[in-house]
Each structure stands twice: as structure tokens, then as C-alpha cells.
Amino acid sequence: MIATARRTSGILRREKMSLELYATYVVACIVIILVPG
């Protein structure tokens, strides 16, 4: 359990940039969907 969490956090740290880009993309999609309403 702890080893898995440690490995996951390592992957997240390594892919921080792509995760930030993905989060930005998701937020942009939500805004595009909600703003016209």
C-alpha cells in the first residue's frame, strides 16, 4: 500500500507538467460548456 502510494507520487512528480496541462484543459472545457448558459 505504502509502496504503491510512493510509486504513484513519484509518477505524479515526474509528470507534473502534463498533469497541469491536463487540469488546464479540463477547466477550459468546463468553462466553455458553462459560459454560454
Gaussian input, Z-matrix of N, CA and C with variables (Angstrom, degrees):
# hf/3-21g

backbone

0 1
 N
 C     1     B1
 C     2     B2     1     A1
 N     3     B3     2     A2     1     D1
 C     4     B4     3     A3     2     D2
 C     5     B5     4     A4     3     D3
 N     6     B6     5     A5     4     D4
 C     7     B7     6     A6     5     D5
 C     8     B8     7     A7     6     D6
 N     9     B9     8     A8     7     D7
 C    10    B10     9     A9     8     D8
 C    11    B11    10    A10     9     D9
 N    12    B12    11    A11    10    D10
 C    13    B13    12    A12    11    D11
 C    14    B14    13    A13    12    D12
 N    15    B15    14    A14    13    D13
 C    16    B16    15    A15    14    D14
 C    17    B17    16    A16    15    D15
 N    18    B18    17    A17    16    D16
 C    19    B19    18    A18    17    D17
 C    20    B20    19    A19    18    D18
 N    21    B21    20    A20    19    D19
 C    22    B22    21    A21    20    D20
 C    23    B23    22    A22    21    D21
 N    24    B24    23    A23    22    D22
 C    25    B25    24    A24    23    D23
 C    26    B26    25    A25    24    D24
 N    27    B27    26    A26    25    D25
 C    28    B28    27    A27    26    D26
 C    29    B29    28    A28    27    D27
 N    30    B30    29    A29    28    D28
 C    31    B31    30    A30    29    D29
 C    32    B32    31    A31    30    D30
 N    33    B33    32    A32    31    D31
 C    34    B34    33    A33    32    D32
 C    35    B35    34    A34    33    D33
 N    36    B36    35    A35    34    D34
 C    37    B37    36    A36    35    D35
 C    38    B38    37    A37    36    D36
 N    39    B39    38    A38    37    D37
 C    40    B40    39    A39    38    D38
 C    41    B41    40    A40    39    D39
 N    42    B42    41    A41    40    D40
 C    43    B43    42    A42    41    D41
 C    44    B44    43    A43    42    D42
 N    45    B45    44    A44    43    D43
 C    46    B46    45    A45    44    D44
 C    47    B47    46    A46    45    D45
 N    48    B48    47    A47    46    D46
 C    49    B49    48    A48    47    D47
 C    50    B50    49    A49    48    D48
 N    51    B51    50    A50    49    D49
 C    52    B52    51    A51    50    D50
 C    53    B53    52    A52    51    D51
 N    54    B54    53    A53    52    D52
 C    55    B55    54    A54    53    D53
 C    56    B56    55    A55    54    D54
 N    57    B57    56    A56    55    D55
 C    58    B58    57    A57    56    D56
 C    59    B59    58    A58    57    D57
 N    60    B60    59    A59    58    D58
 C    61    B61    60    A60    59    D59
 C    62    B62    61    A61    60    D60
 N    63    B63    62    A62    61    D61
 C    64    B64    63    A63    62    D62
 C    65    B65    64    A64    63    D63
 N    66    B66    65    A65    64    D64
 C    67    B67    66    A66    65    D65
 C    68    B68    67    A67    66    D66
 N    69    B69    68    A68    67    D67
 C    70    B70    69    A69    68    D68
 C    71    B71    70    A70    69    D69
 N    72    B72    71    A71    70    D70
 C    73    B73    72    A72    71    D71
 C    74    B74    73    A73    72    D72
 N    75    B75    74    A74    73    D73
 C    76    B76    75    A75    74    D74
 C    77    B77    76    A76    75    D75
 N    78    B78    77    A77    76    D76
 C    79    B79    78    A78    77    D77
 C    80    B80    79    A79    78    D78
 N    81    B81    80    A80    79    D79
 C    82    B82    81    A81    80    D80
 C    83    B83    82    A82    81    D81
 N    84    B84    83    A83    82    D82
 C    85    B85    84    A84    83    D83
 C    86    B86    85    A85    84    D84
 N    87    B87    86    A86    85    D85
 C    88    B88    87    A87    86    D86
 C    89    B89    88    A88    87    D87
 N    90    B90    89    A89    88    D88
 C    91    B91    90    A90    89    D89
 C    92    B92    91    A91    90    D90
 N    93    B93    92    A92    91    D91
 C    94    B94    93    A93    92    D92
 C    95    B95    94    A94    93    D93
 N    96    B96    95    A95    94    D94
 C    97    B97    96    A96    95    D95
 C    98    B98    97    A97    96    D96
 N    99    B99    98    A98    97    D97
 C   100   B100    99    A99    98    D98
 C   101   B101   100   A100    99    D99
 N   102   B102   101   A101   100   D100
 C   103   B103   102   A102   101   D101
 C   104   B104   103   A103   102   D102
 N   105   B105   104   A104   103   D103
 C   106   B106   105   A105   104   D104
 C   107   B107   106   A106   105   D105
 N   108   B108   107   A107   106   D106
 C   109   B109   108   A108   107   D107
 C   110   B110   109   A109   108   D108

   B1=1.4652
   B2=1.5341
   B3=1.3484
   B4=1.4670
   B5=1.5327
   B6=1.3472
   B7=1.4676
   B8=1.5248
   B9=1.3338
   B10=1.4652
   B11=1.5182
   B12=1.3295
   B13=1.4666
   B14=1.5232
   B15=1.3316
   B16=1.4631
   B17=1.5304
   B18=1.3364
   B19=1.4640
   B20=1.5281
   B21=1.3396
   B22=1.4653
   B23=1.5172
   B24=1.3385
   B25=1.4634
   B26=1.5251
   B27=1.3328
   B28=1.4634
   B29=1.5179
   B30=1.3428
   B31=1.4655
   B32=1.5246
   B33=1.3271
   B34=1.4611
   B35=1.5178
   B36=1.3297
   B37=1.4544
   B38=1.5334
   B39=1.3428
   B40=1.4537
   B41=1.5302
   B42=1.3347
   B43=1.4617
   B44=1.5212
   B45=1.3368
   B46=1.4605
   B47=1.5246
   B48=1.3275
   B49=1.4541
   B50=1.5269
   B51=1.3427
   B52=1.4552
   B53=1.5286
   B54=1.3432
   B55=1.4610
   B56=1.5183
   B57=1.3413
   B58=1.4635
   B59=1.5224
   B60=1.3346
   B61=1.4655
   B62=1.5219
   B63=1.3409
   B64=1.4577
   B65=1.5240
   B66=1.3425
   B67=1.4622
   B68=1.5219
   B69=1.3369
   B70=1.4639
   B71=1.5196
   B72=1.3321
   B73=1.4608
   B74=1.5268
   B75=1.3396
   B76=1.4644
   B77=1.5227
   B78=1.3444
   B79=1.4652
   B80=1.5227
   B81=1.3280
   B82=1.4657
   B83=1.5243
   B84=1.3204
   B85=1.4676
   B86=1.5183
   B87=1.3357
   B88=1.4630
   B89=1.5199
   B90=1.3339
   B91=1.4614
   B92=1.5237
   B93=1.3348
   B94=1.4681
   B95=1.5276
   B96=1.3311
   B97=1.4674
   B98=1.5278
   B99=1.3308
   B100=1.4621
   B101=1.5226
   B102=1.3382
   B103=1.4709
   B104=1.5322
   B105=1.3591
   B106=1.4689
   B107=1.5290
   B108=1.3504
   B109=1.4641
   B110=1.4975
   A1=110.13
   A2=115.91
   A3=120.45
   A4=109.99
   A5=115.64
   A6=119.65
   A7=110.37
   A8=116.36
   A9=120.90
   A10=110.65
   A11=116.54
   A12=120.93
   A13=110.50
   A14=115.69
   A15=120.11
   A16=110.17
   A17=115.90
   A18=120.51
   A19=109.97
   A20=116.40
   A21=121.11
   A22=110.79
   A23=117.31
   A24=120.64
   A25=110.15
   A26=117.34
   A27=120.99
   A28=110.98
   A29=116.25
   A30=121.04
   A31=109.75
   A32=116.55
   A33=120.15
   A34=110.66
   A35=117.01
   A36=120.75
   A37=109.87
   A38=116.27
   A39=121.06
   A40=110.44
   A41=116.83
   A42=121.22
   A43=111.45
   A44=116.42
   A45=120.94
   A46=111.29
   A47=116.12
   A48=120.68
   A49=110.92
   A50=116.90
   A51=120.50
   A52=110.59
   A53=117.45
   A54=120.03
   A55=110.71
   A56=116.69
   A57=120.10
   A58=110.25
   A59=116.67
   A60=120.39
   A61=110.38
   A62=116.89
   A63=121.66
   A64=110.87
   A65=116.69
   A66=121.24
   A67=110.40
   A68=116.84
   A69=121.09
   A70=110.40
   A71=117.01
   A72=122.88
   A73=110.78
   A74=116.42
   A75=121.37
   A76=110.50
   A77=117.02
   A78=121.28
   A79=110.12
   A80=117.06
   A81=121.20
   A82=110.56
   A83=117.39
   A84=120.98
   A85=110.85
   A86=117.36
   A87=121.56
   A88=110.11
   A89=117.11
   A90=121.58
   A91=110.48
   A92=116.67
   A93=121.42
   A94=110.37
   A95=116.95
   A96=121.02
   A97=110.84
   A98=117.63
   A99=121.35
   A100=113.80
   A101=118.00
   A102=121.12
   A103=113.15
   A104=120.57
   A105=118.97
   A106=113.14
   A107=116.86
   A108=120.60
   A109=109.68
   D1=-52.01
   D2=-179.44
   D3=-66.31
   D4=-40.43
   D5=-179.92
   D6=-62.42
   D7=-40.95
   D8=178.69
   D9=-63.02
   D10=-44.67
   D11=179.33
   D12=-62.35
   D13=-40.86
   D14=-179.26
   D15=-65.58
   D16=-41.57
   D17=179.06
   D18=-65.52
   D19=-42.06
   D20=179.92
   D21=-62.56
   D22=-45.15
   D23=179.85
   D24=-64.46
   D25=-34.18
   D26=176.64
   D27=-64.44
   D28=-43.05
   D29=177.91
   D30=-64.51
   D31=-43.53
   D32=-179.80
   D33=-61.89
   D34=-40.45
   D35=-179.46
   D36=-66.03
   D37=-38.74
   D38=-178.71
   D39=-70.02
   D40=-34.01
   D41=-175.27
   D42=-105.25
   D43=24.17
   D44=-175.92
   D45=-55.54
   D46=-41.71
   D47=-177.14
   D48=-62.03
   D49=-50.55
   D50=-178.18
   D51=-66.04
   D52=-33.28
   D53=177.09
   D54=-65.69
   D55=-39.90
   D56=177.94
   D57=-64.98
   D58=-41.32
   D59=177.70
   D60=-62.34
   D61=-42.17
   D62=179.66
   D63=-63.47
   D64=-44.01
   D65=178.81
   D66=-61.80
   D67=-42.79
   D68=178.18
   D69=-61.14
   D70=-41.65
   D71=179.59
   D72=-62.47
   D73=-44.88
   D74=179.58
   D75=-62.32
   D76=-46.26
   D77=179.60
   D78=-61.24
   D79=-42.70
   D80=179.08
   D81=-60.67
   D82=-43.23
   D83=178.84
   D84=-62.28
   D85=-43.91
   D86=179.38
   D87=-61.06
   D88=-44.67
   D89=179.63
   D90=-61.74
   D91=-45.88
   D92=-179.79
   D93=-60.29
   D94=-37.65
   D95=-179.80
   D96=-72.47
   D97=-41.37
   D98=-171.98
   D99=-83.84
   D100=-34.71
   D101=-173.40
   D102=-57.53
   D103=-46.29
   D104=-179.17
   D105=-58.62
   D106=-28.88
   D107=-179.54
   D108=-75.95

